[in-house]
Amino acid sequence: MTYSRITGTGSCLPERVLTNEELSRTVDTSDAWIVERTGIRQRHIAADGEFVSDLALRASRHALEAAGRKPEDVDLIILATSTPDMVFPSSACLLQAKLGVTRGAAFDVQAVCSGFVYALATADLYIKSGAHKCALVVGAEVFSRILDWKDRGTCVLFGDGAGAIVLEASDEPGILESQLHADGRHAKILNTPGHVCGGSVLGDPTLKMDGQAVFKLAVRVLEESARATLGARGFAVADLDAYIAHQANVRIISFVGKRLGLPDSKCIVTVDRHANTSAASIPLALDVAVRDGRVKPGHLVLLQGVGGGFTWGSVLLRY
């Protein structure tokens, strides 16, 4: 039987760092207020003319290098994003061209902050089917472009960045279980309601969020999904070596971790330095944990995403 395994990770963060103190000069907030409520201390902001495919390109190159692969080895690209370069073609196709890849499939996945989990689960199925052997799975966002920078309830939360993994066919199990969910009845609690029509933007093109409603739903579905995903493969929470949830808010990560009974040492947190990078947050955190040694070969790792849609899901893997 063919399985899929992660063989390399990579990431990219824009050069510009925007601190809480800088934000406090333009919006009614403070470093103490932001840290207390979110755990965020800074975020990276894409430069003018820097797009999702550019960030994805650098993250992908780092992942390919870590895997010992070249672009010509890649036969599948799945890019998770809610902030693509343009309406079409997909940012995955633009990334494919920038990498010099000329074979296989390339497409975007849009599940907002759950996007990377959705993309990874999809790539796993393609590889297990035998249709593809070497996939680039990327999460990349420039959320700074869809924020209302006068709304302190949202603009302090988000940042830009990209993370990527190389997923390859293997005789040894890597991706052990994936479970994806969505409930569109909750679309109103987190959305960006604008759209393009006749060359103009109709509606409001900036992010809107009911923070309390998102928190309540997120902590419930993350705990349920974690237990269901682990249980499907006969594992207990105590078997986990690392837990990497979507990096939206340190309170959500901490709350779910405590509900599951996970020690802080097993919960990977990067939201303090990256803020919420939506679909990029999980692969960014995974790359950090792999490179600093908190995730090692053989470790059992649970990845979890939750976001607008409302979408959520989990991927259990053996690194």
ABEGO torsion letter per residue (X at the ends): XBBBBBABBBBBBBABBBBAAAAAAABBBBAAAAAAAAGBABBBBBBBGBBAAAAAAAAAAAAAAAAGBBAAABABBBBBBABBABAOBBAAAAAAAAAGBABEBBBBBBAEAAAAAAAAAAAAAAAAAGABABBBBBBBBBAAAABBAABAAAAAABBBEBBBBBBBBBABBABABBBBBBBAAAAAABBBABBBBGGBBBEBABBBBBAAAAAAAAAAAAAAAAAAAAAAAGBBAAABABBBBBBABAAAAAAAAAAAGBBAAABBBAAAAAEBAEAAAAAAAAAAAAAAGABBBGBBBBBBBBBBOBBBEBBBBBX
